[in-house]
């Protein structure tokens, strides 16, 4: 009986890789820090170059007829809205003798409800004296308008009650006339009619008395409301502090710039789709990350490098030298976004192999990163890619090239049949990494591994392709195979070539 095992399909990747997004945004910290600093400077400059105009403030106590402890602030918000009317603005300008238009004056002041009965009025003007005068006139105009509306409401209510009383008096007169016209007859019907008329007269008299009392009480609370609406805080100029204003504006600009920078960085990271994690770069290139190095600064740090960086470069040089010694094929270093680091690695490797025999470094980089470097008199020779074929047959030849956009792919095999990709994290897009992997496979160039330059220091993802049947490493390699049931590994030397790497979502489908 034969049992076939079908490998499980990998889980669908998430729409947005949050870990990669966070790392990409953090790597762009120079950009959003510059935007935050720019917002800070812009806020400070705005406060210094465009200072706030002089302003005055006053507080008015507003009494309402329908005041309630449970009022959510609707009445005071209504008063603030009434303050922003052309009538009150015109009355205030008329009181100070200004020729400005009321519509224009509306933009220079505003009202804010502090509590249910306190209204704060703030007025801006060209000078502090003018601001104080306009605030006083505006408060007086508002109080006069509020008192007028209270009196009009009381008068309207009293007039309505008196009109109803007059109608009741007319009905009472008609009832009295009917009682006088009714003949004095005996009998149950006549007695019932008289009783109904007398009852109606009594009810009408009671309602007339009630309307008269309510009309008199309509003006009873008006003096209390009028006296309760007054200016409780005299208009005064608001003290201005340039340092406080500059600090406030700078803080606002800093926050806005930081938010803008983070947003643009996040959107750019999602749109650009440039892998920065080890696992993503290894998956897109189909090769394991064998080392991580910091980017070579400009100019080279030399002996000022950190001990950790020097140790990593020494370990990488030893690993590459061992790979070169194990095979007679030429080895190349292909750069993607870090030509300076690639040149430094090539020279270190050539110096490590120099004691074993003559070494020639074939410079295939587009720029002067390698050819312009000075080497020791007894160091390896550096030649350009064109005359390398005319050079005497060296024992070792190390090619240095580039897989950046615009690369002549057919020339890469001339540099070496085995290669190490030196990739700067976040430099190439996922589509271009797929293109590099496909082109190297088409040129039958075996990829030994990937050297990751300028990685994220907090990246804890695994960049090693281990025990993944659907990804086959190019070229000759020592493939570790796990024995079932024992957990031990056995090494088998196999020559395999990768399949065509899809270059787009349509090709994947």
Order of alpha helices (4+ residues) and beta strands (2+ residues): alpha-alpha-beta-alpha-alpha-alpha-beta-beta-alpha-alpha-alpha-beta-alpha-alpha-beta-alpha-beta-alpha-beta-beta-beta-alpha-beta-alpha-beta-beta-beta-alpha
